[in-house]
Structures are given as structure tokens and as C-alpha cells.
Amino acid sequence: MSQIDFDKTLSAGLGAYNRTVGQWWVDQTRNKAHVAAYKNIASHVARCAQKKSGLLIDYGCGPGLIMKQLVEVLPGWNFLGIDGSKVMLSEAETWVGAKRKKRQATIEFRCAKLPDFSAPAAQADVIVFTFPNIVSVPSERRQFEKRFPKDRDLARLLARKQEKGEKAEELFDQLLMSRVVSRNLRTLLRKGGLCVRVDYSQAERHELGRFDLLSTLFEEGSLNTKQAHLRPQKFFKLRSSQYYPSAVILDVYEQTKDIDFLEGGYLVSVLEAI
Ligand SMILES: C[S@@+](CC[C@H](N)C(=O)[O-])C[C@H]1O[C@@H](n2cnc3c(N)ncnc32)[C@H](O)[C@@H]1O
């Protein structure tokens, strides 16, 4: 069990992934549960990439282990991994050299803070977003509140319905940032492109409680039912969703020390950009 104080370390910002949290994550990705999950996720993604060639982006790619599996299966595809941690990207460089020599299509990595709305829009055919933990600091969140006021109002409404006081503020930040990240995913995809999201979960979608389901749909951009007087913009259509029980849920337990996360797994959702 890790001794890292995740709340404190991550509240300082993305730099955590260049230090203790980054090393912890690299160790996690090597355990049996993660190795099996990456293999399974890669097979989902390969089914989504139906053309001979295209652009696949791994958003918040970390050591790029999904790409590592897919470059063999999709020889004609260009791959771009984006991550804000130099340590993560140098891990990715340990496997990529040998693979590049064997193919003509590109495998590139970009070091960038996410969400990044300055990246070229509507280029990707498929985006992969696995085990998200996009870190932000308060000043960044306040900028996104100003930029996306409708998302801000809805995130606040949902958070206040569910929690009170400080907990409502924490939930608001989480809902807002996840929603803004989904907007960024949509911006990077061409219309009709597919986003394969992999989120920690404790149940199939239809088994989620009312609020968990509502917040999931809001965060991923597939909700369009009115909440009070506010109608969210829908920018993704949910195509499929599959739950896999897995010990990867222990990543969440280690970070939160909440015993509810001793059991669970992950949800693979395929969303179409509309
Ligand atoms: C939990 S890891 C998941 C990595 C990868 N998707 C995987 O499944 O192995 C979260 C990743 O997001 C990256 N990350 C977190 N916040 C970020 C931000 N604001 N900008 C860019 N990258 C970020 C971290 O560096 C880390 O590689």
C-alpha cells in the first residue's frame, strides 16, 4: 500500500506525475490487473478503428501502454500520445524506438497540459482516454468556469443537489473539469469519430445509482435532458458500454483509502462525436 498523501500531492498540480505519483503509477501499470486490462481495452479500441489508416490520439497517455499494444495491430495508423508529465513520456520512449523502426506510419508524443484547446481540432478518428486523473489547480478551474458558463451552471446545480458546503464545492470542481475535458476530447475528434473512455466503476451503467448515472452522462457529454431550467449540450452519443470487474479498482482505494473501493472494476464506454 502506497504511503503517498495523494490529496496533498495532487493538489499541488501536475508536477506530482513527475515525482512520487508518477512512479506509483508506473508501478501500478505493471501489475497483473493492469496488464490484463490494457490487453482487453486495446481489443475494444482495435474494433473501433475500422479503416486501414487514420489518426489515433491517446489523451493523458502516461507510459503509452495502450498505444504499445495497438501499433502492432494497426500498422497503417498514426499515433499521438499527449501527456503533461515528462517522466511518463520518457517511460513511453523506452518502448517506442524499436516499434518506430518497423513501420511507416508515425508514433509521436506531445508534452502538453490538458485540457488543451489550442491543439489542432477535428483531426482524430479515434481517441482513447483510460483511467483518467486530469490534475488542475484552482486558477485553471476558474478560467474554465468563465469560458464555459453553461457547464459551470449545470455542474453547480448538480453538485448542490447532491452535497452541501465544502463537499459540494469539491464535487463542482470535479464535474466541471471532467466536462471540460470531454469538450476537449470532442474538439480533437472529427465528426463521427469515436472516443473510447475507460473509467473506474463499481457497477454496470444500468446498476449505477441515479446521481452517479446523471453525473456520468453530464461529465462525458452524452446528457441532453433538462435539469431544472438548464439543458446541457450533448456532444457525444453513447454507442456501447461494458463493465469488467477488476482489481484495477484498488488504484482508487490506494488514493482514497475508502473501503468502498476494495471491490469494483472498470467501464469501457464507446462514444460517437456528434
Ligand atoms: C492515472 S494516469 C493514466 C495514464 C494512462 N492513460 C494509462 O492508462 O496508463 C493519468 C495521466 O494523466 C496525466 N495528467 C494528469 N493531469 C494532466 C494534465 N493536467 N495535463 C496533462 N496530463 C495530465 C498524468 O501525467 C498521467 O500520465
The ligand as an SDF file (V2000), in Angstrom:
LIG
                    3D

 27 29  0  0  0  0  0  0  0  0999 V2000
   -3.8060    7.7760  -13.9630 C   0  0  0  0  0  0  0  0  0  0  0  0
   -2.6640    8.1800  -15.1970 S   0  0  0  0  0  0  0  0  0  0  0  0
   -3.3340    7.3430  -16.6230 C   0  0  0  0  0  0  0  0  0  0  0  0
   -2.3210    7.1940  -17.7240 C   0  0  0  0  0  0  0  0  0  0  0  0
   -2.7500    6.3470  -18.9190 C   0  0  0  0  0  0  0  0  0  0  0  0
   -3.9700    6.8060  -19.5110 N   0  0  0  0  0  0  0  0  0  0  0  0
   -2.8450    4.9010  -18.5230 C   0  0  0  0  0  0  0  0  0  0  0  0
   -3.9320    4.3200  -18.5720 O   0  0  0  0  0  0  0  0  0  0  0  0
   -1.8080    4.3380  -18.1690 O   0  0  0  0  0  0  0  0  0  0  0  0
   -3.0930    9.8780  -15.5130 C   0  0  0  0  0  0  0  0  0  0  0  0
   -2.1890   10.5230  -16.5550 C   0  0  0  0  0  0  0  0  0  0  0  0
   -2.6930   11.8170  -16.8360 O   0  0  0  0  0  0  0  0  0  0  0  0
   -1.6110   12.7360  -16.8890 C   0  0  0  0  0  0  0  0  0  0  0  0
   -2.1340   14.0500  -16.4760 N   0  0  0  0  0  0  0  0  0  0  0  0
   -2.7660   14.3470  -15.3200 C   0  0  0  0  0  0  0  0  0  0  0  0
   -3.1560   15.6310  -15.3220 N   0  0  0  0  0  0  0  0  0  0  0  0
   -2.7400   16.1620  -16.5020 C   0  0  0  0  0  0  0  0  0  0  0  0
   -2.8490   17.4500  -17.0910 C   0  0  0  0  0  0  0  0  0  0  0  0
   -3.4760   18.4690  -16.4830 N   0  0  0  0  0  0  0  0  0  0  0  0
   -2.3030   17.6350  -18.3130 N   0  0  0  0  0  0  0  0  0  0  0  0
   -1.6650   16.6310  -18.9580 C   0  0  0  0  0  0  0  0  0  0  0  0
   -1.5370   15.3810  -18.4540 N   0  0  0  0  0  0  0  0  0  0  0  0
   -2.0770   15.1430  -17.2440 C   0  0  0  0  0  0  0  0  0  0  0  0
   -0.5790   12.2000  -15.9290 C   0  0  0  0  0  0  0  0  0  0  0  0
    0.7260   12.6680  -16.2280 O   0  0  0  0  0  0  0  0  0  0  0  0
   -0.7460   10.7040  -16.1100 C   0  0  0  0  0  0  0  0  0  0  0  0
    0.1120   10.2160  -17.1090 O   0  0  0  0  0  0  0  0  0  0  0  0
  1  2  1  0
  2  3  1  0
  2 10  1  0
  3  4  1  0
  4  5  1  0
  5  6  1  0
  5  7  1  0
  7  8  2  0
  7  9  1  0
 10 11  1  0
 11 12  1  0
 11 26  1  0
 12 13  1  0
 13 14  1  0
 13 24  1  0
 14 15  1  0
 14 23  1  0
 15 16  2  0
 16 17  1  0
 17 18  1  0
 17 23  2  0
 18 19  1  0
 18 20  2  0
 20 21  1  0
 21 22  2  0
 22 23  1  0
 24 25  1  0
 24 26  1  0
 26 27  1  0
M  CHG  2   2   1   9  -1
M  END
$$$$
